[in-house]
Every structure is written in C-alpha cells, then in structure tokens.
Amino acid sequence: MSGNPTFTIKVQKAETSKIGSVDFENLPFGNVFTDHMLYCDYKNGEWGTPVIEPYAPMLMDPSSRVFHYGQAIFEGMKAYKDEKDDIWLFRPDQNFERFNKSAVRLAMPEVPEEVFIEGLRQLINIDREWVKKGKGNSLYLRPFMIATGHGVIASPSAQYRFMIIMSPAKSYYQGEVKVLIAEHFSRAANGGIGAAKAAGNYSSQFYPTKLANEQGYQQVIWTDDATHTKLEEAGTMNVFFRINDTLCTAPTSERILDGVTRKSLIDIAKRDGITVEERPVLVAELIEGMKNGSLKEIFGAGTAAVISPIEGFSYQDVYYELPKQENPVALELKEKLTSIQNKLAEDTFGWTEKI
C-alpha cells in the first residue's frame, strides 16, 4: 500500500493539544482520544473529500437511520512505535478487507482503500506523539461507518459517514477469567450477520453477559444457535482450545468473525510446529477433556487484549477449573505475536507496515 496518496485530505489542526493532560500510565481502555479525527461523507452515490479536524462531538438528525435500523460497522486496529520512533501498523489490509465485507453485508457502500488506509496514515502522522514507545503501549484505532441519512422508513440509508478515531492504550489484561457456556443464548445464527463486525452483534451480547456476570462469570462462551453443542466465540473474541498438544478453534463461517488476531496466532503456531485444527469443537469434548486430562488450556483472542486466558468454565451448573500449566501455549503465542507487532522480533510474515 502506497504511502503517497493520489487524493487530497482536507486538514484542520487543533489550535492546542490536550496530550499534556493525559496520564499515559493510567489509561482506561478506549476512553481517552487523540486531538484529531477523520471523517468522509457518502452522498449522491459517491464519497466526498476526507476531512481531518479536531476531535469533537458532531450534530446528527434524530431520524438518522443508524439510530433506527442499526446500520453501523467498525474495525479495531492498533499502531505501535518502535525504539527508533518509527510507527507501524499490523496487517491493515486485513482490517480494510473485512470492513468492506461488513459494509456489503449491511447494504452500506464500500469505502475506497485510499480513504481507509491513507486516511489512517495521515491521521496517525498528525497525532504521532500520542503513540508511546514500549511493549504494551499502542494507539488503538477505530474506523467505523454509520448511516446518516434521515427518515424512519425501514430501508437502507442513502447517506453515510465513515470516521476514524484513535485512543492511546496500555496493555489490556484483565487476568484469567471464568466463563459460562451458553445453553440458550447465541451470538449469531446461520444466514445472519455474525461474520460482519456490526454494532448490533455486540449489543445483543450485553444481556446474556450481564446474566453471567451476576453469577460470578466474566464472559460467555457462545454456542451455535441450532444445537448449542458447538463452541464458537468467547465474549467478543475468537476462542482457542488446547487439547493435549493440539490447538483447536472453530472454523470461520457466517456466524463467526474472521479475526485478524485469530489468523495470526494460527500462522505463528503452525510456523513453530504446533498442530492446529480449525474444526467444530463440541461442549461434550470439553467435558470429556476435563475428565481424562486432555483439555489443557482455553483462551480468547482479539485485538484489544491479544490473548485472554480462561481459568475455568461452567456448564449445566457444574464448574470445571482448568489445570495450571507450567508453560502455557497461550502466553507463548502472545509473546511471539506482540514482539512482531512491536518490532522486537523479526516479522517473517511481512505483516507490519511502516507509517
């Protein structure tokens, strides 16, 4: 992807920066935002000129379609600064491709590559002081698109706004979590929008997760909608199971998000001689694995936390605590992936791109 854009981005810089008021050692995830944001509007069947301007609230018509019919998609990405003060993106092409797949599924216009990628590059360059060096530090990037056309007729909007906002982040680690395996609720269904990174996928998870929290569990492992026997995702993350020395994860489908962290971990594991199986994993398999000792680890994988180890799970009112591992594969894979992202290890895959 070229770093020399062939189009113009209108830039209005903030008169002063708020960076001096930010405590970078104590950052709540996703609550503090940089000085600038990018937006680009789609009207009359075409995209307008992208604009970078100071981060601020925006006015919207109360009848905007996003409020009534949920046309909203997003991506989660990160930028990293190495010891030479160079800034790197991690597999932005994958996020761009998935973003437009989500757009197509929700009947929204695809965003041009130059708007998405070059917009990211220019926005990050303007706010590059917000990207801090050191492993665990990053700049969380949130590209998203919403329907801005007005009117409460149940049909796709004719107007949209693509935006990018950015938030400095520290290492996101919540410790090992206990999870509840869903017996009734499902994250997504066949023929639905589970493979799209759509806002509605997340809001529908909040209620079942709230119920799990009330029982002392931090997350839910979602099961398939038809039989509730197949394990699909953990919370808002893809999920992996280590059975003996084999790493198993559900195959991507129209129910399961094609996670960038997921596919990266699979590639690293295969490179380093770990057997990986992308196949349906059954609840019964986990129960049997606890009984015979073959189930060693469960962990979630996603952009924010990278890897979230799972301490134990509950199913049909029985709690199963996983055995402690001397050298967990989860943490080994996390170390290898984050070292590539932070340019502390050789990127043999060609995943990182310099800003």
Secondary structure as UniProt FT lines:
FT   STRAND          10..11
FT   HELIX           19..21
FT   TURN            24..25
FT   TURN            29..31
FT   STRAND          36..43
FT   TURN            44..45
FT   STRAND          46..47
FT   STRAND          51..54
FT   TURN            62..63
FT   HELIX           65..69
FT   STRAND          72..74
FT   STRAND          77..81
FT   TURN            83..84
FT   STRAND          87..90
FT   HELIX           92..105
FT   TURN            106..107
FT   HELIX           114..118
FT   HELIX           119..126
FT   HELIX           128..130
FT   TURN            135..136
FT   STRAND          138..147
FT   STRAND          160..169
FT   STRAND          177..181
FT   TURN            190..191
FT   TURN            194..195
FT   HELIX           199..214
FT   TURN            215..216
FT   STRAND          219..223
FT   TURN            225..227
FT   STRAND          230..234
FT   TURN            235..236
FT   STRAND          237..243
FT   TURN            244..245
FT   STRAND          246..249
FT   HELIX           260..271
FT   TURN            272..273
FT   STRAND          275..278
FT   STRAND          281..282
FT   HELIX           283..292
FT   STRAND          295..302
FT   TURN            303..305
FT   STRAND          306..315
FT   TURN            316..317
FT   STRAND          318..321
FT   HELIX           329..341
FT   TURN            342..343
FT   TURN            348..349
FT   STRAND          352..354
//
